[in-house]
Amino acid sequence: MKDLLNNVINIAFRAGEIVLKYYGDTSFIKKDDDSPLTKADIESNRIITHNLQAISSFKINSEEDILDYSKRKNEEYLWLIDPLDGTKDFISKNNEWTINIALLKHNIPILGVVYAPALKKMYFALEKNGAYVLEDSNIIDNAIRIYSQKDTTAIIALDSRFHSTKNVDNFIKKYKLIKQTLGSSLKICSIAEGKADIYPRFNGTKEWDIAASDIILRESGGIILDFNTKKQLLYNKQDVKNNYFIAFSKSQINKEIYNDFMEDKIILERL
């Protein structure tokens, strides 16, 4: 499985090279859900899909090529990819967009790669092997292991740059948190790296938005919990929409916000 991870890391690097060629091209079309689609999304999807098919026989479910549930529901292993997470970040040229590749086993991520080409930064994890960050290098041995534990006492909450909600604002005010905004899967990866503490997400995401960073956070000691079930998010569902969730750093587990969450004391307004 480590060899597979190394192959996926190299695929992400290749996709990043392709996407960077389109960086600065702000043209896009709108998909059926009103989200933007760029040439970079399409080309990244093409190269990732082609290369994953070359290294494994596992089926692929991608944001840009959704596999019908009937063809994936019984799969033990499944690739879940977002070839360009944070298309709005890409169009706005803020560098905070990523390429996400995850491998599921029995509907749980066991391998994840999140690559931010414009930042020259990659996060990756393999189940029971830890989470790592690689900066300004494509030599895997240069990666540094990361842990989701901050040294400072102030609690930093992350919020989406383009998809914030009133419920998130209320949550941050209630617990007197320090708010920082960040794009794409970098929010969850930032928690895994020990740079932030909590990420409340109270509006829509899809499975491919979260799966790769989920295993990265889990391997760093943190966790993402479903707002409804209070359990880990599940993937490869018939409906690829995620429930609302909160991502916690290791240092926040069993603390005030975590305990309030588990006891259903966090109430959201109907908007």
C-alpha positions as CSV (number, residue, x, y, z in Angstrom):
1,M,0.0,0.0,0.0
2,K,2.9,2.4,0.6
3,D,4.0,1.9,-3.1
4,L,0.4,2.8,-4.1
5,L,0.6,5.9,-2.0
6,N,3.9,6.9,-3.7
7,N,2.3,6.4,-7.1
8,V,-0.7,8.6,-6.1
9,I,1.6,11.3,-4.9
10,N,3.4,11.3,-8.2
11,I,0.1,11.4,-10.1
12,A,-0.9,14.5,-8.0
13,F,2.3,16.2,-8.9
14,R,1.7,15.5,-12.6
15,A,-1.9,16.8,-12.4
16,G,-0.5,19.9,-10.6
17,E,1.8,20.6,-13.5
18,I,-1.1,20.5,-15.9
19,V,-3.4,22.7,-13.8
20,L,-0.7,25.4,-13.3
21,K,-0.6,25.8,-17.1
22,Y,-4.2,27.1,-16.9
23,Y,-3.7,29.2,-13.7
24,G,-4.6,32.8,-14.6
25,D,-7.3,31.7,-17.1
26,T,-10.5,32.9,-15.4
27,S,-12.9,31.6,-18.0
28,F,-15.4,29.0,-16.9
29,I,-18.8,27.5,-17.5
30,K,-21.5,26.7,-15.0
31,K,-22.5,23.1,-14.1
32,D,-26.0,22.1,-13.3
33,D,-25.5,22.9,-9.6
34,D,-24.3,26.4,-10.5
35,S,-20.7,25.7,-9.5
36,P,-17.9,26.7,-11.9
37,L,-16.1,24.3,-14.3
38,T,-12.8,25.3,-15.9
39,K,-10.5,23.7,-18.4
40,A,-8.2,23.0,-15.6
41,D,-10.8,20.8,-13.8
42,I,-11.3,18.8,-17.0
43,E,-7.6,18.3,-17.8
44,S,-6.8,17.5,-14.2
45,N,-9.5,14.9,-14.1
46,R,-8.3,13.4,-17.4
47,I,-4.7,12.9,-16.2
48,I,-5.6,11.6,-12.7
49,T,-8.2,9.2,-14.0
50,H,-5.9,7.9,-16.7
51,N,-3.0,7.3,-14.3
52,L,-5.1,5.8,-11.6
53,Q,-6.4,3.3,-14.1
54,A,-2.8,2.4,-15.0
55,I,-1.8,1.5,-11.4
56,S,-4.9,-0.2,-10.1
57,S,-8.1,-1.9,-11.1
58,F,-10.2,0.0,-8.6
59,K,-13.2,2.0,-9.9
60,I,-13.1,5.8,-9.8
61,N,-15.7,8.3,-8.6
62,S,-14.8,11.8,-9.6
63,E,-16.6,15.2,-9.3
64,E,-16.2,15.6,-13.0
65,D,-17.2,12.0,-13.9
66,I,-19.6,10.7,-11.3
67,L,-19.9,6.9,-11.3
68,D,-23.5,5.7,-11.0
69,Y,-24.2,4.2,-7.5
70,S,-25.2,0.8,-9.0
71,K,-21.7,0.5,-10.4
72,R,-19.9,1.3,-7.1
73,K,-22.1,0.3,-4.2
74,N,-20.6,-3.1,-3.7
75,E,-16.9,-2.1,-4.3
76,E,-14.5,-2.9,-1.5
77,Y,-12.1,-0.3,-2.8
78,L,-13.0,2.9,-4.6
79,W,-11.0,6.0,-5.7
80,L,-12.7,9.3,-4.8
81,I,-11.2,12.3,-6.5
82,D,-11.7,16.1,-6.8
83,P,-9.4,17.1,-9.6
84,L,-9.6,20.8,-8.6
85,D,-11.1,21.5,-5.2
86,G,-11.7,25.2,-4.7
87,T,-12.5,26.2,-8.3
88,K,-13.6,29.7,-7.0
89,D,-10.2,30.0,-5.3
90,F,-8.5,29.0,-8.5
91,I,-10.5,31.6,-10.5
92,S,-9.8,34.3,-7.9
93,K,-6.1,33.4,-8.0
94,N,-5.6,33.2,-4.3
95,N,-3.5,30.0,-4.5
96,E,-5.7,28.2,-2.0
97,W,-7.0,25.4,-4.3
98,T,-6.0,21.8,-4.2
99,I,-6.1,18.4,-6.0
100,N,-7.7,15.7,-3.8
101,I,-7.2,12.0,-4.3
102,A,-8.6,9.4,-1.8
103,L,-8.8,5.7,-1.7
104,L,-11.8,4.2,0.2
105,K,-12.0,0.7,1.7
106,H,-15.4,-0.3,2.9
107,N,-16.6,3.3,2.5
108,I,-13.8,4.8,4.8
109,P,-10.8,6.7,3.5
110,I,-7.5,4.8,4.0
111,L,-5.2,6.8,1.8
112,G,-5.3,10.5,1.0
113,V,-3.3,13.1,-1.0
114,V,-4.1,16.8,-1.0
115,Y,-1.8,18.9,-3.2
116,A,-1.8,22.7,-3.4
117,P,0.4,23.3,-6.5
118,A,0.4,27.1,-6.3
119,L,1.7,26.8,-2.7
120,K,4.1,24.0,-3.5
121,K,2.7,22.1,-0.6
122,M,1.4,18.5,-0.3
123,Y,-0.3,16.6,2.5
124,F,-0.7,12.9,2.5
125,A,-1.6,10.0,4.7
126,L,-2.0,6.2,4.8
127,E,-4.0,4.4,7.4
128,K,-1.9,3.4,10.4
129,N,1.2,5.1,8.9
130,G,0.7,8.8,10.0
131,A,0.1,12.1,8.2
132,Y,2.8,14.1,6.5
133,V,3.4,17.4,4.8
134,L,5.9,18.0,1.9
135,E,6.9,21.6,1.1
136,D,8.9,23.0,-1.8
137,S,10.0,19.5,-2.8
138,N,8.8,16.5,-4.8
139,I,11.1,14.1,-3.0
140,I,8.8,12.1,-0.8
141,D,11.6,11.3,1.8
142,N,11.7,15.0,2.6
143,A,8.2,14.9,4.0
144,I,7.7,15.8,7.7
145,R,5.2,14.0,10.0
146,I,2.4,16.3,11.3
147,Y,0.2,16.2,14.4
148,S,-3.0,18.1,15.0
149,Q,-2.0,19.7,18.2
150,K,-1.4,23.4,18.7
151,D,1.0,24.9,21.4
152,T,-1.1,28.0,21.9
153,T,-4.3,28.2,24.1
154,A,-6.3,30.5,21.8
155,I,-8.7,28.4,19.7
156,I,-8.6,29.1,16.0
157,A,-11.7,28.2,14.0
158,L,-11.5,28.0,10.2
159,D,-14.2,29.1,7.8
160,S,-14.7,28.9,4.1
161,R,-13.6,31.9,2.0
162,F,-16.6,31.6,-0.3
163,H,-19.2,29.4,1.5
164,S,-19.6,30.8,5.0
165,T,-23.0,30.8,6.7
166,K,-24.7,32.7,9.5
167,N,-24.7,29.5,11.6
168,V,-20.9,29.3,11.4
169,D,-20.6,33.0,12.4
170,N,-22.9,32.3,15.4
171,F,-20.9,29.3,16.4
172,I,-17.6,31.3,16.3
173,K,-19.1,34.1,18.4
174,K,-20.7,31.8,20.9
175,Y,-17.4,30.1,21.8
176,K,-15.3,33.3,21.3
177,L,-13.1,31.7,18.7
178,I,-10.5,33.4,16.5
179,K,-11.7,33.2,12.9
180,Q,-9.4,32.5,10.0
181,T,-10.6,31.9,6.4
182,L,-8.9,29.5,4.1
183,G,-9.8,27.8,0.8
184,S,-10.6,24.2,-0.3
185,S,-9.3,21.2,1.7
186,L,-6.5,23.3,3.1
187,K,-8.8,24.0,6.1
188,I,-8.8,20.5,7.3
189,C,-5.1,20.0,6.5
190,S,-4.3,23.1,8.5
191,I,-5.9,21.5,11.5
192,A,-3.9,18.3,10.8
193,E,-0.7,20.4,10.7
194,G,-1.5,21.9,14.1
195,K,-2.1,25.4,12.8
196,A,-5.8,25.6,13.7
197,D,-8.2,23.8,16.1
198,I,-11.7,23.4,14.6
199,Y,-13.6,23.7,11.4
200,P,-17.4,23.8,11.6
201,R,-19.1,23.2,8.2
202,F,-22.8,23.9,8.3
203,N,-23.6,23.9,4.6
204,G,-23.2,21.7,1.6
205,T,-20.1,19.7,0.7
206,K,-19.6,16.5,-1.4
207,E,-17.7,13.4,-0.6
208,W,-14.8,14.2,-2.9
209,D,-14.3,17.5,-1.1
210,I,-13.5,15.9,2.2
211,A,-12.4,12.3,1.9
212,A,-8.6,12.9,1.2
213,S,-8.3,15.4,4.0
214,D,-10.4,13.2,6.3
215,I,-7.7,10.5,6.5
216,I,-5.0,13.1,6.8
217,L,-6.7,14.6,9.8
218,R,-7.4,11.2,11.4
219,E,-3.8,10.1,11.0
220,S,-2.7,13.3,12.6
221,G,-4.8,12.6,15.7
222,G,-7.9,14.7,14.9
223,I,-11.3,13.7,13.7
224,I,-14.3,14.8,11.5
225,L,-17.7,14.0,13.0
226,D,-21.0,14.0,11.3
227,F,-23.3,16.6,12.9
228,N,-26.3,14.3,12.9
229,T,-24.8,10.9,13.8
230,K,-21.9,12.2,15.9
231,K,-19.8,9.5,14.1
232,Q,-17.2,9.5,11.3
233,L,-18.4,10.6,7.9
234,L,-19.3,7.8,5.6
235,Y,-18.5,7.8,1.9
236,N,-19.6,6.0,-1.2
237,K,-23.2,6.7,-0.4
238,Q,-26.0,6.8,-3.0
239,D,-26.2,10.5,-2.3
240,V,-22.7,12.0,-2.4
241,K,-23.7,15.0,-0.3
242,N,-22.2,15.1,3.2
243,N,-24.1,15.9,6.3
244,Y,-22.9,19.0,8.1
245,F,-19.8,18.3,10.2
246,I,-17.2,19.6,12.6
247,A,-13.5,18.8,12.2
248,F,-11.6,18.7,15.6
249,S,-7.9,18.8,16.3
250,K,-6.6,16.2,18.7
251,S,-6.2,19.0,21.3
252,Q,-10.0,19.8,21.1
253,I,-11.3,16.3,21.6
254,N,-13.1,15.9,24.9
255,K,-12.9,19.7,25.5
256,E,-15.9,22.1,25.8
257,I,-16.9,22.4,22.2
258,Y,-16.5,18.7,21.5
259,N,-18.5,17.8,24.6
260,D,-21.3,20.2,23.7
261,F,-21.4,18.8,20.2
262,M,-21.6,15.2,21.4
263,E,-24.4,16.2,23.8
264,D,-26.4,17.9,21.1
265,K,-26.0,21.3,22.7
266,I,-25.1,23.1,19.4
267,I,-28.3,24.3,17.9
268,L,-28.4,25.6,14.3
269,E,-30.9,28.1,13.0
270,R,-33.1,27.1,10.0
271,L,-32.0,29.5,7.3
